[in-house]
Amino acid sequence: MMLRFDNVGKRYEGGREALSGLSFELGYQEMAFVTGHSGAGKSTLLKLIALIERASYGQIFLNGRNVSRIGRRQIPYVRREIGIIFQNHNLLTDRTVFDNVALPLIIAGHDRREIQKRVRAALDKVGLLDKERRYPLMLSGGEQQRVGIARAIVHRPPLLLADEPTGNLDPDLSREIMQLFEQFNQVGVTVLVASHDLELITRMGRRILVLDNGRLVSESNVAPQVVPEEAPA
């Protein structure tokens, strides 16, 4: 298994439990979705995988390794196996598209030639090779999201996480972004997407994990009737 949650919970200060007794598995080269109402725990789940936050109890296994027990110094090495895409892009506005995508490779210590090769390959995959010298604020919202995707895949991670990646996009752009994820999955990348867009993810025909108040209440290939939320978790 690429990913396994074993009775995982997350409590915040004040006693609020964002996730409770969560157990599920995600296979190698699988693509799946997490959905639920606003505040159901979707974003928290992804943050625990990426070790942005730590579980209060339970165990999380990533690629056979128990990441619940690793120390802080090991976290950056675990994150090299993960590509993370945020709804709000988190791009550096004073850096070019090329420099934004190159950042993970620079941090990892790759040489200049390798960085140029990988960045241009990633931009080509998302259809932005001709925009590498532009700055994020010169791009549309959909293009900015594609830059975020290129940055997430440039170091060729085996696991790709996306937190509401289509939340600010129109339906046509949303479908294009999901098709990109499918393409990555088809070449062997494991993909887990958190989304409240039930209509869109149901069409994808993949496994859907449904959260309700931090608990896993359903697993299926067809999304249940849940009232869509106004804003993402």
C-alpha positions in Angstrom: 0.0 0.0 0.0 1.1 3.5 -0.8 -0.8 4.9 2.2 -2.5 3.5 5.2 -4.3 5.2 8.1 -4.8 3.0 11.2 -7.3 4.5 13.7 -6.0 8.0 13.2 -7.3 11.0 15.1 -6.5 14.7 15.3 -7.5 16.9 18.3 -6.9 20.6 18.4 -6.6 22.9 21.4 -9.9 23.2 23.1 -10.7 19.6 22.5 -12.1 19.8 19.0 -11.6 16.6 17.2 -11.0 17.2 13.5 -10.5 13.5 12.7 -11.7 10.6 14.7 -10.7 6.9 14.4 -9.9 7.2 10.7 -8.8 4.0 8.9 -8.4 3.5 5.2 -5.8 2.4 2.6 -4.7 3.9 -0.7 -3.0 1.5 -3.1 0.0 2.1 -5.3 -0.9 4.0 -8.5 -4.5 4.5 -7.3 -6.5 7.7 -7.8 -9.1 8.5 -5.2 -11.1 11.5 -3.8 -12.0 12.7 -0.3 -15.2 14.7 0.1 -17.5 16.0 2.8 -19.1 19.2 4.1 -17.0 22.2 5.1 -15.1 21.4 8.2 -15.5 17.6 7.7 -11.7 17.1 8.0 -10.6 16.9 4.3 -7.8 19.4 4.6 -6.6 18.0 8.0 -6.3 14.5 6.5 -4.0 15.8 3.7 -2.0 17.8 6.2 -1.4 14.7 8.3 -0.1 12.8 5.3 2.3 15.7 4.4 3.4 16.0 8.0 2.3 19.7 8.0 0.4 18.6 11.2 0.9 15.5 13.3 -1.8 13.0 14.4 -2.9 13.0 18.0 -3.2 9.3 18.0 -3.1 6.3 15.6 -0.6 5.5 12.9 0.0 6.6 9.4 2.1 4.5 7.0 3.5 6.0 3.8 5.1 3.6 1.3 5.6 1.1 4.1 7.1 3.5 6.6 5.4 4.6 9.8 5.7 8.3 9.5 3.8 8.9 12.7 7.0 8.2 14.6 9.6 10.0 12.7 11.5 13.0 14.1 11.4 16.5 12.8 14.7 16.2 11.0 13.3 13.4 8.8 10.2 15.3 7.8 11.8 17.0 4.8 13.0 13.7 3.4 9.5 12.2 3.7 8.0 15.3 1.9 10.3 14.7 -1.1 8.1 11.7 -1.9 5.0 13.9 -1.9 3.7 16.6 -4.3 1.2 19.0 -2.7 -1.2 21.3 -4.6 -3.1 24.0 -2.7 -6.3 25.8 -3.7 -4.6 29.2 -3.3 -1.5 28.2 -5.3 1.0 29.7 -2.7 3.1 31.0 -5.5 5.9 33.5 -5.0 4.7 36.6 -6.8 8.2 38.2 -7.1 9.6 35.1 -8.9 9.0 34.0 -12.4 7.0 30.9 -13.3 10.2 29.1 -14.0 11.7 30.0 -10.6 8.5 29.0 -8.7 8.5 25.6 -10.3 12.3 25.2 -9.7 12.1 25.8 -6.0 11.7 22.2 -4.8 14.7 21.2 -6.9 16.8 24.0 -5.7 16.0 23.0 -2.1 16.9 19.4 -2.9 20.2 20.5 -4.3 19.9 19.5 -7.9 22.4 21.0 -10.4 21.5 23.7 -12.8 21.2 21.5 -15.9 18.9 19.0 -14.2 16.7 21.8 -12.8 16.3 23.4 -16.3 15.5 20.0 -17.8 12.9 19.0 -15.2 11.2 22.4 -14.9 10.7 22.7 -18.6 9.4 19.1 -18.8 6.9 19.9 -15.9 5.8 23.1 -17.6 5.3 21.3 -20.9 3.1 18.8 -19.2 0.7 21.5 -17.9 0.8 23.5 -21.1 2.8 26.5 -19.8 6.2 26.1 -21.4 5.7 29.4 -23.2 5.0 31.2 -19.9 8.1 30.3 -18.0 9.4 34.0 -18.0 6.2 35.5 -16.8 5.2 36.3 -13.2 2.2 34.7 -11.4 0.2 37.9 -11.4 0.4 38.0 -15.2 -1.4 34.7 -15.4 -5.1 33.7 -15.1 -6.4 31.7 -12.1 -6.3 28.5 -14.1 -2.8 29.1 -15.3 -1.6 29.9 -11.7 -3.1 26.6 -10.6 -1.2 24.8 -13.4 2.0 26.4 -12.2 1.2 25.0 -8.7 0.7 21.6 -10.3 4.0 21.8 -12.2 5.8 22.7 -9.0 4.2 19.7 -7.2 5.3 17.2 -9.8 8.7 18.6 -10.8 10.6 16.4 -8.4 8.6 13.3 -9.7 6.9 12.3 -6.4 5.2 8.9 -6.2 2.3 10.5 -4.3 0.3 13.6 -5.3 -2.0 15.4 -2.9 -4.4 18.1 -3.9 -6.5 20.2 -1.5 -9.5 21.7 -3.3 -7.5 22.3 -6.5 -10.6 23.4 -8.5 -12.3 25.4 -5.8 -11.7 28.8 -7.5 -12.1 27.6 -11.1 -15.0 27.4 -13.5 -16.4 24.0 -14.6 -14.4 23.8 -17.8 -11.1 24.6 -16.1 -12.0 22.2 -13.3 -12.4 19.3 -15.7 -9.1 20.2 -17.4 -7.3 20.1 -14.0 -8.8 16.7 -13.1 -7.8 15.4 -16.5 -4.2 16.4 -15.7 -4.4 14.4 -12.5 -5.6 11.4 -14.5 -2.7 11.7 -16.8 -0.2 11.7 -13.9 -2.0 8.7 -12.5 -1.8 6.9 -15.8 2.0 7.1 -15.7 2.2 5.6 -12.2 1.6 8.5 -9.7 -0.7 7.8 -6.8 -3.2 10.7 -6.5 -5.5 11.8 -3.6 -7.7 14.8 -4.1 -9.8 16.6 -1.5 -12.8 18.2 -3.2 -16.4 19.3 -2.4 -17.4 19.3 -6.0 -19.5 16.1 -5.9 -20.7 16.4 -9.5 -17.2 16.6 -10.9 -15.6 13.8 -8.8 -18.5 11.5 -9.4 -17.9 11.7 -13.1 -14.3 10.6 -12.6 -15.5 7.0 -11.7 -12.9 6.6 -8.9 -13.1 5.6 -5.3 -14.6 8.3 -3.1 -14.0 8.6 0.7 -16.8 10.6 2.4 -16.0 12.4 5.7 -18.6 13.6 8.2 -17.4 15.5 11.3 -14.0 13.8 11.1 -15.3 10.3 10.6 -15.2 8.1 7.5 -18.8 7.4 6.8 -18.7 6.0 3.3 -16.4 4.5 0.6 -17.7 4.0 -2.9 -17.3 4.7 -6.6 -20.5 6.8 -6.5 -20.8 9.9 -4.3 -23.8 10.0 -2.0 -26.3 12.9 -2.0 -24.6 15.5 0.2 -25.5 19.1 0.1 -22.7 21.0 -1.6 -20.8 23.5 0.6 -20.4 27.2 0.0 -16.7 27.2 0.7 -14.1 24.5 0.9 -12.7 23.1 4.1 
